[in-house]
Amino acid sequence: MSEPVILTDIDARGVATLRLNRPEVNNAYNGDVIAALTERAETLGADDAVRIIVLRGNGRHFQAGADLKWIEENRSKPFEDNLEVSRATRKAFFGLLTCPKPIIALVHGACFGGGTGLASSCDIVIAEETAMFAITEARWGLVPAIIMRQLAARLGPARMRRYSLSCERFDAERAFQIGFVDEVCAEGQLDETVEPTIDSLLHCPPATLAQVKSEALRLSGLTFTEEEFEQLVQEHAKLRYTDEAEEGVKSFLEKRKPSWYPAA
């Protein structure tokens, strides 16, 4: 029997830890991870015994984005199936974003592609000094449409444009300088570093924190109507069928340069 794709632990204080658990693929997300994230956010968000949620990765990395083998499999499916994939993906990311409990991301190793979307959907981000970040979707002919508003809220419009267009990697210190990360700690010190923040949150009443978070999201432009969500999902699903997405994903899986990269 295989292990769950997300491991869950709740301590005596009501601090729930969600640990992404696909270390063999650097915790890349697929349909199983998306479903588990959605279920965990809903269940823990409704549990009065849970005060705080901590999101982290198992193994060498926090999260390396979408599983491109899964993306390639979805490209061969009918459009309606891809719509459901995009709806589920939107529900997972925005489920974290709108969960009434404070969520803290603890980042180590790689935080690429959808990993930056997961981190930016959390309320607080703490990273080891050796962590690396990149918004990588455009390199594979994809568009990070579902996470771009969260990224803009963290990075600001100008730097969101730069890093989502260039797909450049940036380290934890740069991530702190540009506002993506709230705090940087030494390698191996995430648990010690997050404790004062957890203690501060535990001093605040849960219902008040939920109201503060809801109002902060509204004032930050991080709420959507259902019509806006559906438009976002439609665009996200269509993008998987483009020629550039086909070539980008295949070039990654085949470990070669894509056709649009200039020959030497």
N, C-alpha and C positions, 0 to 999 in steps of 0.2 A: 504494500500500500504506500503510495507516494505521500510526502509531507505536504501540508497546506502551503499554498503560494504566499500566504501572509500568516505569520505567527503572531498571536495575541496574548498579552499578559497584562493583568490589572493588579497593582499593588494595594496595600492596605489604605493608602491615602486617596485612592481613586484615580491614580495616574495610570492610564492605559498606554501600553507600548505596542505599536503595530510595526512589525519587522518584515519588510519585503523579503521573500524567501525563494528567489530563483538565482542563487549565486552562480550557477553554472553558465548563465547567460547574462551576468552582471545585473541581475534583477530587471531585465527588460520586460516590459509589460505586454501581455496578450489578453485574450478574452477572459481567461480565468482570473487574472490579476485585476482586471477592470471590474468584474463582477464582485470579487472579494472586497475590493476597496469600497465599492458602493454599499455593500451590505454592512461592512464594519462601520463606516461613517454614519449610516442610518441607525444601526443598533446602539452604538456607543453614544451617539448624539442624543438618543432618547432615554438613556440609562441614567437615572438620578444619582447612582452610586459613582459614576465616572465624572471626574472634575476636569481633567486635562488629558489630551491625547498627544503622544510622541510618535513621530513617524521616522523610521530609519531603515537602513538596508542591511541584509545579512551578507557576509563574505567581504570581498575586497572593495566593493563599490556601493554607493548609495543607490543609484538608479541610472541606467544607460539609455533610457528612452524606450521607444516601441521596439518590439521584436520584429525585425524586418522580414523574417521568414513568415511570420503571421500576417504582416502587411501584404506580402506577395500572394499568400493564400487567399486573402480577402479580395484581391484584384480580380481573381478568376470567378468570383461569385456574382450573382445578379445584383443590380443596383439596390433593390429593396433590402437585400441582406446587408449591403454596405451601409445603407441608411441606419439600420438597427445597430451596426457596429459603432457608427458615429454617435448615435443617440446614447448608447451605453457609455462611450468614452466621455461624452459631455457630462453625463450624469455622475460619473466617478470623480472627475476633476472638480466640478461645481458642488458635488456633495461634500468634498473636503472643504472647499472654500466657504460654504454656507453652513457647515456644521456648527451648532450653537456652542460647542465646547472649544476653548482655545487649543490650537494645534501647533506643535513645535516640530520643525524638521531638523534632524541632526544629520549633517552631511559629511561623509568621508569618501575618499576616492573620487570616482567619476560621477558627475551630475550632468548628464547630457540630454538633449532633446526633451522628451516628455518628462525627464527627471527635473528639469528646470521648471516645467509646468507644475509638477507635484510640489516642489519647494515653494514656488510663488503662490500656490493655493493655500499654503499654511500661513499662520499669523506671525510666527517668529522663526527665523532661520539662523542656526548656529553651524559653523563649518570648521573642520580641521584646517590648519594652515596648508596642508598638502592637497586639499581638495581641488578639483579642476571642474570648470563649468563650460558649457557650450550649447547654444541653441542650434541644433544641427540639421533640422528638417530640410531646409532649402538645398543642402548639399545632395540630398537624395531625390530631389524633384518634388518634395512635399512642402506643404504650408502648415505652420503650427497654429491654425486658425482658432482652435478651441482654447489655447492657452495664451493668446497674444494680449488679451486685456489684463490678465493677471501679471504677465511679464511687464507690460507698460506701467502698471501700478507700482511695481518694484523698481524698475530701471529708469522710468521716465520715457517719454516718446522718442527722444533722440537716440539714447543708447539702446533702446529696444530695436529701433531701426538698424543701427549699426550691427549689433550682434546677431540679429535674426537674418540679416542680409549676408553678412560675411561668414557666419558660422565659426568665427574665431574662438579659440579657447582662451579663457581667462582664469587666473588663479584666485584663491580665496581672498588675498589681500585686495586685488582689483575688485572682486565681488563686493567686498566691504566698502571700498571707496565709492562705488557707484550705487550703493544702496540695496544690492540684491541680497546681501548677507547682513544680519544684524550684529553678529559677533564672531570673531575668529579665535580659535584656541589651538594649543599645541596638539600634535598628533597623539591620539590615545587619551585625550582629556575631555571628550565630549560629555561624559557622565558627570564629572565634577563641575564642568562649566555651566551646565544647564540647571543645576540644583538651585542656585539663587533665584533664577527666573521662575522655576516651578514653585518655590516657596512664596514668592511675591504673588503669583496667581492664586495660590491656595488661601491667601489672606483676603481675597475678594469674594463676595457672594456669587454663586453660580448664575442665578437669574440676571443679576446686574451685568455680569460679563457677557452673557448671551445678548442682552439688549445693546451693550456697547459695541459688540462685534457687528450686529445687524446694522446699526446706525453707521458705523465706520465703512461698511461695504457699500451702503447706499450713497454716502457722501463721496466715496471714491469712484463711483461709476461702475461698480462691480456687481450690479444687479441687472437682470435681463427680463424682458417679457417673454412669454411662451412663443410669440411670433418671432422675436429676435433669435431665440434658441433654435427654432425650426429652420430659419434661414441659415444660421451658422452650421447646423448639422447637414443641410442639403449641400452647401458649398464644400464642407469637409469631406463628404462621401464622394462627390464628383471628382475631387482632386486625385483620388487614387487611380482613376482611369486614364490619366493623361499620359502621353508618350514620354514626357520627361520623368514622371514618377516611375514608369516601367523601366526606363534606362537607369535612373538613379538607384533604385532598389537592386536591380540586377547587377550593376557595377559593384555595389557593396558586397553582395553575396558571392560574386565571382572574383572579388579582390583585385579589381582593375580600375583604371581611371574611366570616368564616364565620357561619352562621345563628345560632350561640349567642352571638355578640357583641351586646350591647345596642344597639339603634338610638339615634341621637342624639335 
